[in-house]
Amino acid sequence: MTFHRLTLLASFLSRPSNFLIHSHQCRLFKFNPNRQFSLTKIRPRGDRPAPSIKDAAKKPKVKLTYSELGKLFRLAQHEKGRIGCAIGLLFISSGVTMSVPYFLGKIIDMLQTYKHDELRTRLKQMTWFLVGIFGIGALANFGRVYLILTTAQRIIKRVRQQLFNGILRKEMAFFDKQKTGELVNRLSSDTEVMSNAVTQNISDGLRALTQSIAGVGLMFYISPHLALVGLTTVPPLAVGAIVFGRYIKRLSTKVQDGLAKATDVADERFSNIRTVKAFSKEDHEIELYNQRVSSVLQLKYKESLAYGLFYGMTGLSGNIIVLSVFYFGGISMSEEALTIGDLSSFLLYAFWVGVSISGLFSFHLELMKGVGASQAVWAILNEDHNERMIASSQLQRTIHGEPLTSALMLRDITLDAISFRYPTRPDVLVLDNLTLRVPGGRVLAICGSSGSGKSTIAQLLLRFYEPQTGQIRIGKVPINEMPLQWLRSNIGTVPQEPILFSSSIYENIAYGHSSVEKNLPETILRNKVIQAANTANASGFIEQLPEKYETKVGERGTMLSGGQKQRVALSRAILRDPSILVLDEATSALDTQSEYLVQEALEKIMVNRTVIIIAHRLSTIIKADQIAVLDKGRVGEQGTYAELMSIENGIFRKLVSTQTMVDVDE
Ligand SMILES: Nc1ncnc2c1ncn2[C@@H]1O[C@H](COP(=O)(O)OP(=O)(O)OP(=O)(O)O)[C@@H](O)[C@H]1O
């Protein structure tokens, strides 16, 4: 009878190793597939030199510090109450769990000691008592799981909001370097890993810690001698886990890089699907993607082999412990130093300790994952690269004693000795000590060969980038002293290839509504949108669409023609009634009708504004009040069309004669 019970117990106890393998594989394989970065050491704010955009964007090396852990834990500080409650409930449920082996031992001894009615009465009492205890445990578990899961979601939401906010406020140079897919991945996946590390993982880790401490204590309480035997495999296992952890970390970095590359291929090909199809490159792209995912599979084989070996070893050592405890415990029992109940309790505690210790290994790994994921998020949130936006309610009303009005923005624009290199390409001097005056309220056409820096001037005016030397002024006020939001709200832009949002035409035009004047009543805004569309000659085609202004334009506006997109973009730009209008003319010719409509709209809206046209068409250039010709990073020539054409061997004349302009034959 005793032997039979022991074999039953032994077969039950042989399962923990399986259980361990299963639970840990589930946890450990849950890596973020798209993570493309590794950890870096972040110094405290005070002694940290401002990292360059390049530094922030590249993937740094790994070193774990306490400040990194502290930062991660601070994510949970708003949820102290909920997490505290969850931890309280955790102690209750762990207490209940840990009492199970103790009571099981008592029941086994009861079976040995009492007979018939006495046994029946005692068993009944014990059962009701345990039902109560387990009920409390179940309630505590329910509360803990609910609180931890909802807290994790609350943290994820907060980090996502902060991160989205942080990303949108970054300087343009940041976006030059970062891949869209990667940023989206940070928002969706990394935030989740971070949050889990400080909620579910803390809860699991604490449970593992309390259960292993209590389990070890109770093992020593029952039999110090057996406890020492049982715990002999822990130190070698811990060493094995560290070695294993390092190997897996290296391997998983490779796996993540591989997955990121595969995702990059998919991301870029999907967004350029027209190019892929136009060149019939489907097979080529499928092959490329297959190669990327196959290399990931090869790494996964290695990873699986390592996991298999490690958990095979832990399972084996777990079983060896059970066997040695049986052996030594059996001898102790024969010497009457231990009861069968004590031995049973002991074995169950040994089982729980085994589970809990591997729970601790897993906790460590999850924490590392959280820290890893948080590195890139902290780098993004690092305010060194943020634009200085202020709430519209706090916008200053004057600057240098001048009121901030559209009249100020209509003054002459001066680019004074501007030198500029793009931060991501510091070797190329795009503008070299350039000086240019844009007459206020007039039309200036900027022309020059491709890549001469025409669009760059517009980007500097919008303060997407800061020049390394020189100053841009409107009137006498340097633009870098103006509130950024205010400056931009007074400049309307129509890029060369306008990109629309995948919403309705109405929403796309209304997007131009200046955020400085918030809370505009819907009816007024609608009228303004229609008026802007009329001015931009867009209302004709919009009214012919079945859903008119509510027509969805498709991703990036692909459901509209080039000319229609231009006119929607023009409507959006003029909705805010900007003092300065920057138009980057399309290099490719639109159809005659669209061309006419765009040109006519432009003529209407040029009145009483300073207009800078990055011009590619001779017809536009001829109509401009002034023409500036860029050459070798400077303004080579500036004047009216007639003046520039009269310069013998002039740059402009050459430009016209080499037919680089779209309608040069006109
Ligand atoms: N975001 C950027 N990062 C790095 N280099 C850039 C960036 N944008 C433009 N450049 C480089 O700066 C130079 C000037 O570019 P810009 O777009 O101002 O030329 P452009 O005169 O407007 O050309 P095009 O007429 O062909 O549109 C080019 O050599 C270009 O490769």
The ligand as a Gaussian input file, in Angstrom:
#p B3LYP/6-31G(d) Opt

LIG

0 1
 N       16.532000      64.367000     -46.519000
 C       17.707000      64.404000     -47.134000
 N       18.792000      63.845000     -46.574000
 C       19.982000      63.871000     -47.176000
 N       20.207000      64.467000     -48.356000
 C       19.172000      65.047000     -48.989000
 C       17.854000      65.035000     -48.405000
 N       17.023000      65.682000     -49.246000
 C       17.774000      66.076000     -50.291000
 N       19.065000      65.700000     -50.146000
 C       20.171000      65.969000     -51.059000
 O       20.360000      67.377000     -51.084000
 C       20.628000      67.845000     -52.390000
 C       19.603000      68.924000     -52.773000
 O       18.326000      68.321000     -52.835000
 P       17.011000      69.141000     -53.209000
 O       15.865000      68.216000     -53.047000
 O       16.981000      70.410000     -52.460000
 O       17.272000      69.426000     -54.743000
 P       16.307000      70.089000     -55.824000
 O       17.065000      71.208000     -56.446000
 O       14.982000      70.432000     -55.231000
 O       16.173000      68.885000     -56.850000
 P       14.961000      68.506000     -57.877000
 O       14.810000      69.625000     -58.852000
 O       15.478000      67.278000     -58.556000
 O       13.741000      68.271000     -57.046000
 C       20.599000      66.633000     -53.281000
 O       21.923000      66.247000     -53.512000
 C       19.877000      65.580000     -52.494000
 O       20.382000      64.313000     -52.792000

